[in-house]
């Protein structure tokens, strides 16, 4: 497992005196196991509770130059960046723009939202720093967007994949690079395939970020999945139930640590996102990879046939299929002769081909087979997983 000993220890030494972490974390660690054993996990609730104190509590006093508001439970919590944070984020993002061949002479249209949220301003900042002319369109009417892009020779597009397809249908000339966000992209084979067909010569970029961690990872030319910006963040994957590290290649919850952050530095932050982590040969300098990005949340886990299944990961199984509406329910029961029986009820319709595709995807995602897959016109509201075993 790739471990950024020097960068992490340099940050820990600073944070050992931070009012939020003082007395809670060591100033140095030796390796990944030492770090996991001696640095406690924290969650979104810890961040929200501190940020709701007067002056942002222990996370105040850092003179941020940008504050995006992010919904966290019932609150809108500021995600803050200092001038140094902005410089570090943009420097990392620019290495990716270099890898994609984006530079002066390019024109980027950003169709992400700008109101309160993170993506629009972030893409604009990195493009401008790279010498790229940037048009802050935001989400809007397809025809008007196509007209603007045509008049101003847009070569780079950043936005929602579904909206990008509407733009192509409305006559947009495919850009040389498309930055996707806002919905599952490479994790949705149908959507990704449609965009690829509409933009066959375009470099397609998937990305993963949180408002608290920006950026986390992107697809790089020559790589697979998304590669972590490991100069900015250290990524671990843990068993959500025990908090213990899992081996590379095993499913678990993504845990992130800032390596350079000045405002709101977060250490061993539980994202609640399910993923798989791999260490790879360097791809444009990055050696940590999330091959399937994220595919679910750490909801109520159920153990079936000796395997842990997280009900929300089944959403990824149904993405892009014709017939299912997206609703589903897992039911686990005991077989008469012993062992577990797993049934998957899917809301909507499906023929034999759809059933076969669901079965194949389900086994690939969860590592076990469903004993039964049935379709229902409507599923009543309720838990995603029902355990009927005594």
Secondary structure in CASP SS format (residue, H / E / C, confidence):
PFRMAT SS
TARGET T0000
AUTHOR 0000-0000-0000
METHOD secondary structure of the structure
MODEL  1
X C 1.00
X C 1.00
X C 1.00
X C 1.00
X H 1.00
X H 1.00
X H 1.00
X H 1.00
X H 1.00
X H 1.00
X H 1.00
X H 1.00
X H 1.00
X H 1.00
X H 1.00
X C 1.00
X C 1.00
X C 1.00
X C 1.00
X C 1.00
X C 1.00
X C 1.00
X C 1.00
X C 1.00
X C 1.00
X C 1.00
X C 1.00
X C 1.00
X C 1.00
X C 1.00
X C 1.00
X H 1.00
X H 1.00
X H 1.00
X H 1.00
X H 1.00
X H 1.00
X H 1.00
X C 1.00
X C 1.00
X C 1.00
X E 1.00
X C 1.00
X H 1.00
X H 1.00
X H 1.00
X H 1.00
X H 1.00
X H 1.00
X H 1.00
X H 1.00
X C 1.00
X C 1.00
X H 1.00
X H 1.00
X H 1.00
X H 1.00
X H 1.00
X H 1.00
X C 1.00
X C 1.00
X C 1.00
X C 1.00
X C 1.00
X C 1.00
X E 1.00
X E 1.00
X E 1.00
X E 1.00
X E 1.00
X E 1.00
X E 1.00
X C 1.00
X C 1.00
X E 1.00
X E 1.00
X E 1.00
X E 1.00
X E 1.00
X E 1.00
X E 1.00
X C 1.00
X H 1.00
X H 1.00
X H 1.00
X H 1.00
X H 1.00
X H 1.00
X H 1.00
X H 1.00
X H 1.00
X H 1.00
X H 1.00
X H 1.00
X H 1.00
X H 1.00
X H 1.00
X H 1.00
X H 1.00
X C 1.00
X C 1.00
X C 1.00
X C 1.00
X C 1.00
X C 1.00
X C 1.00
X E 1.00
X E 1.00
X E 1.00
X E 1.00
X C 1.00
X C 1.00
X C 1.00
X C 1.00
X C 1.00
X C 1.00
X C 1.00
X C 1.00
X H 1.00
X H 1.00
X H 1.00
X H 1.00
X H 1.00
X H 1.00
X H 1.00
X H 1.00
X H 1.00
X H 1.00
X H 1.00
X C 1.00
X C 1.00
X C 1.00
X E 1.00
X E 1.00
X E 1.00
X E 1.00
X C 1.00
X C 1.00
X C 1.00
X C 1.00
X C 1.00
X H 1.00
X H 1.00
X H 1.00
X H 1.00
X H 1.00
X H 1.00
X H 1.00
X H 1.00
X H 1.00
X H 1.00
X C 1.00
X C 1.00
X C 1.00
X C 1.00
X E 1.00
X E 1.00
X E 1.00
X E 1.00
X C 1.00
X H 1.00
X H 1.00
X H 1.00
X H 1.00
X H 1.00
X H 1.00
X H 1.00
X H 1.00
X H 1.00
X C 1.00
X C 1.00
X C 1.00
X C 1.00
X C 1.00
X C 1.00
X C 1.00
X E 1.00
X E 1.00
X E 1.00
X E 1.00
X C 1.00
X C 1.00
X C 1.00
X C 1.00
X C 1.00
X C 1.00
X C 1.00
X C 1.00
X H 1.00
X H 1.00
X H 1.00
X H 1.00
X H 1.00
X H 1.00
X H 1.00
X H 1.00
X H 1.00
X H 1.00
X C 1.00
X C 1.00
X C 1.00
X C 1.00
X E 1.00
X E 1.00
X E 1.00
X C 1.00
X E 1.00
X E 1.00
X E 1.00
X E 1.00
X C 1.00
X C 1.00
X E 1.00
X E 1.00
X E 1.00
X E 1.00
X E 1.00
X E 1.00
X C 1.00
X C 1.00
X C 1.00
X C 1.00
X C 1.00
X C 1.00
X C 1.00
X E 1.00
X E 1.00
X E 1.00
X C 1.00
X C 1.00
X C 1.00
X C 1.00
X E 1.00
X E 1.00
X E 1.00
X E 1.00
X E 1.00
X E 1.00
X C 1.00
X C 1.00
X C 1.00
X C 1.00
X C 1.00
X C 1.00
X E 1.00
X C 1.00
X C 1.00
X C 1.00
X C 1.00
X C 1.00
X E 1.00
X E 1.00
X E 1.00
X E 1.00
X E 1.00
X E 1.00
X E 1.00
X E 1.00
X C 1.00
X C 1.00
X C 1.00
X C 1.00
X C 1.00
X C 1.00
X C 1.00
X C 1.00
X C 1.00
X C 1.00
X E 1.00
X E 1.00
X E 1.00
X E 1.00
X E 1.00
X E 1.00
X E 1.00
X E 1.00
X C 1.00
X E 1.00
X E 1.00
X E 1.00
X E 1.00
X E 1.00
X E 1.00
X C 1.00
X C 1.00
X E 1.00
X E 1.00
X E 1.00
X E 1.00
X E 1.00
X C 1.00
X C 1.00
X C 1.00
X E 1.00
X E 1.00
X E 1.00
X E 1.00
X C 1.00
X C 1.00
X C 1.00
X E 1.00
X E 1.00
X E 1.00
X E 1.00
X C 1.00
X C 1.00
X E 1.00
X E 1.00
X E 1.00
X E 1.00
X H 1.00
X H 1.00
X H 1.00
X H 1.00
X H 1.00
X H 1.00
X H 1.00
X H 1.00
X C 1.00
X C 1.00
X C 1.00
X C 1.00
X C 1.00
X E 1.00
X E 1.00
X E 1.00
X E 1.00
X E 1.00
X E 1.00
X E 1.00
X E 1.00
X E 1.00
X E 1.00
X E 1.00
X C 1.00
X C 1.00
X C 1.00
X C 1.00
X C 1.00
X E 1.00
X E 1.00
X E 1.00
X E 1.00
X E 1.00
X E 1.00
X E 1.00
X E 1.00
X E 1.00
X C 1.00
X C 1.00
X C 1.00
X H 1.00
X H 1.00
X H 1.00
X H 1.00
X H 1.00
X H 1.00
X H 1.00
X H 1.00
X H 1.00
X H 1.00
X H 1.00
X H 1.00
X H 1.00
X H 1.00
X H 1.00
X C 1.00
X C 1.00
X C 1.00
X C 1.00
X C 1.00
X E 1.00
X E 1.00
X E 1.00
X E 1.00
X E 1.00
X C 1.00
X C 1.00
X C 1.00
X C 1.00
X C 1.00
X C 1.00
X C 1.00
X C 1.00
X E 1.00
X E 1.00
X E 1.00
X C 1.00
X C 1.00
X C 1.00
END
